[in-house]
């Protein structure tokens, strides 16, 4: 005869603590800095140059040759026939 071990299962109760997490909502006010921008008038100097342009006449003489007309009158005697008519 041969002997063989036979496994036997026994359940033993062992108490193990079960952790249960409970959440509780809690409102905590935290100070918060709120920045608000407000316009403040700051004087700003702007330098502007005003340039007034005034014409400065510059006269330059240019020689221009113009022919001069010289009249030389000559006396001529022209005989014109004269017809006389007499009335009676």
HELIX and SHEET records of a PDB file:
END                                                                             
